Amino acid sequence: MTSSETLFEGPSWRGRIVKLLVALAVVAGVSATGYWFLFRPGEKTGTATAGTTSEATVTKGKLVSTLTSTGTAASTVSGKLTFSSSGTVKAVNVAVGDKVTAGQVLATLDDKDAARKVESAQSNLTSAQLKLAELKEPPKTLDLVSAQSAILSANQSLLNAQTQLTTAEANLAKAKAGPTTTDLLAADNAIVSAQNGLESANRNVESAWTNLIVAQRTFCTNAKAANISVCQLTDLPLSDLRVADLQDVLRTPPGNSQQQATVVSATQGLLSANNSYVSAKASVTTAQNTLTSAIQKKSDLYTATDAATLAQLENAVVSARTAITTAQLGVQTAQEKYNALFEPPTALELLTAEQNVRSAEIALETAKDTLAALSLKAPFAGNVAAVGVAAGDNASPSTAAFTISDPQGVRIDLQVSEQDLPKVKAGLFGLATFEALTGQQYFVKITAVSNAATVTQGVVTYTAQAQILRGQDLITNQAEIQKVLSGVQSAAASGRTGGSTGGSAPNGASGSPAAGGTPGTGRTPGGGTPAAGGSVPAGGTPGAGRTPGAGGGGSGFPGGNVTPGASQTLPSPGMNASITLVLDVKEDVLLLPTTAIRRQGRTTFVYKKKDDGTMEQVTITTSGSDSTNTGIATGLVEGDKVVVGAVPGSPTARASTSPTRAPTTAGGVR
């Protein structure tokens, strides 16, 4: 039986229907009551209840626009040093963190070859200098002996040329007369010798082949890591491609040092055996050609000398006669040189000798420069930030051997978003802190802003450089530093007022909270209370009109008589920084918490509280804002009370409009 059948069955079904109708009526009544309380006309609100309404007072104070960004410390004087030539590192004389002086030798390359070249260049210079000196002196006995020897040598050359002429003429006569028995016997001996040479070459081929197979097996057993396919019999002899592969293995052998030695040995053995086999095969071809030539020569003996051969023999006779003429000229020249020893040098000879000396001097200077270039020296005094080489390494001009930085010159490279880029200009001042230097604060000045974008994972940023102010820079920029301090303190004071109802903190004093507001207890980034006279970073009392120092027991420098920053610890390159830049400071501005300002379309307005307790909507114009307050240009006067939070029954409440906050930029500026 179903439930519906139970409901309408028997004498009690009418009573059950009555009970169901009563229950539905109760539910409908409760729903209507809840709807009336929640959505009654004229009191509809989506963001606040009566308990969230409070008020704020229009005050007059300072409106500070700031921008917060992050960056990294970098050395203003830093250099990556490289060798000007390539070679093996002989010695490294410094380590990371060492202090070096300008000109100090940091490392040297192997200078054996360069030193020898210096010695050779020095020897050449000495020789050129001696020749110049000798040119100016009377002939020496040694020179005379040398000149006489040249005459004898020239006469010997003449005698040889005459002998060659006799031989050439005899060969020509013999060709015309035909072969003799001696010629035939010599031809037979040549054939027998060539046959023996061919047999020996064939035996060498067989031996070289056996050695090649053994070398192949050795390679395939001990050099598997090379992963080169040369282990089949058909792979022998090695193709040019496989030879190139094996040569690559020799240049970069695989495995550890022991494995590399085994692979190199096996590879060299295989290449050597392959070369021996190829050479043996070539020797067979040569021996075969020798035998063929010997047989042909014997055959030629029985053939009458042709016209071409006779012409060659006749040309040999002509050449021998020409050689005689040349040798005769040589004898004449040698004799003239001997005679010249007794003559004074000409102006041209002196000039040439002097030029040779100068060329040798330049070569020596170049060799010395090359030797000096093997020693890498510090170009300036500083600290060693990085060492990229060790003894035994191979270095080249592209190897970053050292990084030297000047610890006294540090800047901060900031990352600026594309929204904040128009606000960041050279000349802005700010305050920086570092994660690694707790309690230390540094005044900075923007010195450069790059328009070159850097895109990282779709985020566009730009780089700006900030100088850390020290010493005289702090004194010179004292007015701007006071402005930064005052601005940062004022911004911190207004930002520490509790709740959305907190009042502003004009002139560096703590703000007076409006109804429901709780005064904040925070401090400035330097730990100082933002009220007048609060402590400031690393010394200095702004309330007393002092520019903060950078150490020295917290003393400032009134009137600029004390140089600040003398003992402050400078950040090391690479440290992460947080920087607050003061973009603008407006004095005596009417201030109102941003949460009290409302917008509807293009109209900006507030709900002003009248003396009789009622509220009226007042249209206003604004003049900028910071992270908490908005400046009021028109519409309100100092002391006016303004409602903060939802206003029951107001058009904005019925439209579920929450109080408007000024937009926040990517850098934290409102």
Secondary structure, DSSP 8 states (H G I E B T S, - for coil): --HHHHHTSSTTHHHHHHHHHHHHHHHHHHHHHHHHHHH-TT---SS--GGG-EEEE-EEEEEEEEEEEEEEEEESSEEEE--SS-EEEEEE---TT-EE-TT-EEEEE--HHHHHHHHHHHHHHHHHHHHHHHHHS---HHHHHHHHHHHHHHHHHHHHHHHHHHHHHHHHHHHHH---HHHHHHHHHHHHHHHHHHHHHHHHHHHHHHHHHHHHHHHHHH-GGG-----SGGG-S--HHHHHHHHHHHHS--SSHHHHHHHHHHHHHHHHHHHHHHHHHHHHHHHHHHHHHHHHHHHHHTS---HHHHHHHHHHHHHHHHHHHHHHHHHHHHHHHHHHTTS---HHHHHHHHHHHHHHHHHHHHHHHHHHHTEEE-SSSEEEEEE---TT-EE-TTS--EEEE-TT-EEEEEEEETTTGGG--TT-EEEEEETTEEEEEEEEEEEEE----EEETTEEEEEEEEEE--THHHHHTHHHHHHHHHHHHHHHHHHTS-STT----GGGS-----TT--------TTS--SSTT---TTS--GGGT----SSSTT---GGG-S-TTSS-----TT-EEEEEEEEEEEEEEEEEEGGG-EEETTEEEEEEE-TTS-EEEEE-EEEEE-SSEEEEEES--TT-EEEES--TT-HHHHTT---------TTS--
